[in-house]
Amino acid sequence: MKKLILPGKIPIARQCRLLGLSRSGYYYEPKGESPENLAFMNRVDEIYTKHPYYGIRKITAQLRREGNPVNRKRIARLMRLMGIQAIYPKKNTSKSHPEHVKYPYLLRGLEISRPNQVWGTDITYVRANGVWFYLVAIMDWHSRYVLS
């Protein structure tokens, strides 16, 4: 008679084998970033927020001007980890996909002559006191008044 193994009673070694995971990988606990790297990441975020067109080299140069001996490869790794990159014109940005629908611009030729005739909206992402917020603005195009 075969021994019945109850759920939750499978040995760790067998569980790891079933999952295709090494036992050392099972016990591994990631260290995370060092306090020095976290300070660099915070400063890189501040520089990037002020100058989003700065790339790895300019941010590295800025940090060096501030007296931080830092390598360009380190800043590249931290920026990649943070998911940020310089904003610059990319190749072929003006080419639309041939299958995409092209909607007409309904305001072309329209003279905006009175309030509440045309409203516009914009959404942006703003950092305040270390926290990120969505900022939504609704404006009247004639008076340039912020409605909401």
C-alpha positions, -999 to 999 in steps of 0.1 A, spaced: 0 0 0 13 34 -10 17 61 17 -8 90 12 8 125 15 -16 151 29 -18 185 13 7 209 29 29 180 40 50 178 8 87 182 16 103 215 5 127 196 -18 99 180 -37 79 212 -39 109 229 -54 115 201 -79 78 203 -90 81 241 -95 115 238 -113 130 260 -85 163 254 -68 162 250 -30 186 279 -26 162 300 -47 134 290 -23 153 303 7 167 334 -10 155 368 4 163 398 -18 183 425 -1 168 455 -19 187 487 -27 213 502 -4 205 535 14 231 552 -8 213 540 -40 180 550 -26 194 585 -20 207 586 -56 173 574 -69 156 602 -50 180 628 -64 177 613 -99 139 616 -96 142 652 -86 165 661 -115 144 641 -139 112 658 -127 128 693 -132 145 683 -166 127 654 -182 148 657 -213 180 649 -194 194 615 -202 218 593 -183 249 613 -192 234 647 -182 220 634 -149 254 618 -141 271 651 -149 247 670 -127 253 645 -98 291 649 -103 287 687 -102 270 683 -68 300 664 -55 288 628 -59 314 604 -73 290 583 -95 294 561 -125 272 565 -156 264 528 -156 251 530 -121 228 558 -130 217 539 -161 208 509 -139 189 530 -114 170 548 -141 161 515 -157 150 502 -123 128 533 -118 114 530 -153 124 565 -165 141 576 -197 148 609 -214 120 625 -233 131 632 -269 117 628 -304 118 592 -314 121 579 -349 89 577 -371 67 593 -345 46 610 -371 38 579 -391 3 566 -383 -7 530 -388 -26 525 -420 -55 507 -403 -60 533 -377 -91 555 -381 -83 592 -387 -110 613 -370 -117 648 -383 -106 679 -363 -140 694 -355 -128 728 -344 -109 736 -377 -122 769 -391 -145 774 -361 -143 810 -346 -144 808 -308 -163 840 -300 -181 834 -267 -176 817 -233 -188 781 -229 -186 775 -266 -155 752 -264 -140 735 -234 -107 718 -233 -92 693 -208 -58 681 -198 -45 654 -174 -10 654 -159 9 636 -132 23 660 -105 46 653 -75 39 671 -43 56 663 -9 70 631 -23 36 618 -34 23 616 -70 -12 630 -79 -33 632 -110 -41 668 -119 -71 673 -142 -80 708 -156 -111 718 -176 -108 752 -193 -130 774 -213 -110 782 -245 -125 817 -250 -119 832 -216 -90 808 -206 -108 804 -173 -102 771 -154 -137 757 -148 -127 727 -128 
